[in-house]
Amino acid sequence: MPRSVSTTPFTGARGCVSDVATLALRVPLFPVDRQLRLAAVAEARESCPMRIGWAAIFLKAYGLVAREMPVLRTWFSGGLAPRLVTVPHTVATLAVNRTDADGDRLLFARLRKPDAESLVEIQRFIHACTTEPLDRMFKRQLELEMVPGPLRRTILRWNMNSRSAKRANRIGTFSLSTLAGLGASNRFHPTLCTTSLSYSPLESDGRCVATIIADHRVLDGAAVARALQWLEQALQTDIVAELTALRAAPPAAVAPPRAAA
């Protein structure tokens, strides 16, 4: 007797993720790895009165690097006359896993100018992304999920090739996606951004592997390797200094984020 099967609807949430992954196949992405020495960062983080997650630390550090490397704020715009478009500031796209009645779902949060935000504020933002109601934190994505698939893909393609500054706000100039909190590493993942950052769990000696996935139409391996080198420097200097300064900050300045209602 043949086994019975069950089916479930292909939701707009899954459709949106599927569309991003499908469109990313058209981007000539390549990964570059570097082993980072983060023992000093880990020590400063452990002594901080407020728990600052690694995602906040990497968002801030990569934002600092992108501030000094315009190519990390640049994207490819196709058409009959292809152009490279650069914006003056970074917009980070953070991949967030949430669970609702339909199970796990992947959402994308936007953070403007992470290099200009404090680690405390970035951590509060991440906390809100993981605890606040979805319709408050991800309104635009929820609206996009309700759009029929063909129209949704058209919107995403339009945004990808846009030469407007709004493109950075809608897609991001770089993204961050990590499974380090689950003890795993997603070294290669689809992205619509010019670069996407990922990192592995920290080893006992303070080392971890960071990966930048990059669009070969915009930059080459040497530039990505330099970005990883500067990322390590930013982590060892700017980030350690900020974490150390938090030890002497007034309690109100490092108060834990308010729990979601």
N, C-alpha and C positions, 0 to 999 in steps of 0.2 A: 504494500500500500504506500503510495507516495506521501511524503511528509507534508503536513499543512504549513502554510506560511502566513505571516501577518504583514500587513502594510500600514504605513502611516503617511499622512500628507507631507509633502515637501513644502515646509513652511517658508514664509518670506524671510525669516531669520537665516535659515540654511541657504536659501536662494541668494541672499545678499553676500554671504561668505563665498558661495560657489562662484558668483559673478566676479568678485575680487580675484579669486584664485585663477579663474579662466582668463581674465584680462591680463593678469600678471604673466601668463605664459607668453605673451607677446613682447615682454620686456626682456632684453638680453642680460639677465642677472648673473652675477658671479660672486662667490664668497671669498673673503680673505680673513685668515685667523691670526691671532697673536696671543701668546700667553702673557697675562698681566700679573705683575707682582703687587698684591694688594694687602699685604700683612699690616702695613701702617694704617691703611684705610679701615681695615677690620678692627684694629685696636682702638682707633679713634671713635669708630661707630659704637663699639661695646661700652665705651665710657661716656657716651652721650646720654643726658638725662631723658631725652625723648627718643623712642625707637624710630630710627630712620631706615627705611627699607632700601635694599640694593637698587630697586627700580628707580627710586627717587634720586639716588646717588648717580646712577648712570645717565639718567635724563639730564641732570644738571651738567655733568661733566661733558657729555656729547654736545649739549647746547653751547658750552664754552668753546669747544673745538670748532663747531660750525660757525660761530661768530667770527673766527679768525680765518676760516676757509670758505670763501664764497661758493666754491663748487659744491659744497654740501647743502647750499641753499638754492641750488639750480636744478631745473628739470628740463626734459626734452619735450618740445612741442612739434608734432609732425605736421603733415600737410604738403602742399606743393612747394612751400618755402620753409623747410624745417628751421627752427630756432632753438637756442638755449635761453631759458628765461631764469633770471636771478632776482630774488626778493631780498630786502635788507635785513630781515629777521627770520628766525627759525620758528616753525610750528611743529611740535612733536605729536605724533600719533601713537598712542599707547594701546596695545592689544589687552583687553580685559576679559577675563572669563567670569561669567555670572551664571547662576542657576535659577531657573524659574520653573513654572508648572510643566514646561515642555522639556526640562532637563538642562544640560549645559548649553550655553550659547556664547558666541564670541562677539564682543562689541569693541568699538574703536572710539577712544576719547582723544580730544584735541587739547593741547596745552601750548599757548602762545608764549614765546620768549622764555623757555625754561632756564636759559642762562641768566636771566634777570630776576628770577624768583629765588627765594631762600629755600634751603632744603626742607625747612619746616613747612613752608607753604606748599611745596611740591608734594610732600608726604600727606598733607591734609587733602590735597586734590585727589591723590590716589585713593585715600581712604573714602572720600565721597564717591568716587567711581565704583568702588566695591561694595558700598553700603546704601547709598541714597537710592530712591526710586528710579527706575529706568527712564521713565518719561521726563524726569528732571535732568538727568545727566546725559541721556542719549536720544534726545527728542528728534534730531535730524535723521539719525539712523533708523529709528522706529518708523518715521514717515516714509523713508526710502524703502523699507521692507514691505510696506503696504502697496507700493507701486507694482504693476504687472512687470514680469521679468524682462520682456523686450525693451520696454521703456526705461526700466531701471538700468539696464546695461548701456543704453544710449546716454543716459545722464552721466554714468560713470566714465564712459569714453569721452564725453564732452569735457568733463572736469579734468581728465587726464591730459588732454591736449590744449586746455585753456592757457592763454597767455595773460590772464588777469591775476592780480594779487589774490583774488578770492580763491584761486586754485589751492594756494597754500593752506587756507583755512578749511577747505573742504576735504583735502587729501592729506596734507601735511608735507613738510619738507624732508622729514625723516621719520622713521617709525622705530618703536622698540617692542620686541616680542621675546619673552623668556619663559622657560619652564623650570628655571633654577630652583624656585620655591618648592617644586615637586621632585627635586633630585634628578632632573633630566635636562637635556639640552636640545633645542630646536635649531640646529646649526644652519639649516636652510629652510626658508619658508617664503611663501608668496608675498609680494608687497607691490604697491603702486607708487611708492616713494622712490626717490633717487637712491637713497641708502636706507638700510634697516639694520638696527643693532640688536645683537643677542649675546648672551653670556651664559657660561656653564656654572654649576654650583662651585662654591669656593672650596678648594682643597685645604687640608690641615696645615699646610705650609704657607697659606695665604695666596696661593696662585689660582687663577681661573683663566679659561680660554674665552676671549671675546671675539665675536665674528661680526664683520660688516658685510652685508650683502649689497652689491652696488650695480647700478645701471651702466653697462659698458658704453652706451651712447654718450654718456655725460662725463665719465671719468675712467681712468685706468688703474691697474693694480698698484702702481707706485704711489699714487695719491691716496688710495685707500690704506696702504701700509703706513704712510705718514700720519693719516688721521688716527690710526690705532696707536701709533707711537705718542702722538700728542694727547690722545685720550688717557693713556697711562700717566703721562706727566700731569695732566689736569687732576686726575684722581689723587696722585701722590702729593700734590701741592695745594691747589685751591680747595679741593674737597676736604682734605685732612685739616687744613686751616679752619674751614667753616665748622666742621664737626668739633674741633678742639675749642673754638670760641663758644660753642653752645654750652660747654661745661660751666662757663662763668656767666651765662645769660640769666636774667631774672626768671623766676618760675613761670610767670604768665607768658613769657615769650616762647616757651617750649612746652606749654600745656598740651596734653594729648588731644587729638581731635574729638569733637563732640560726637557721640554715638548717634546713628540715624534714628529718627523717630519711628 
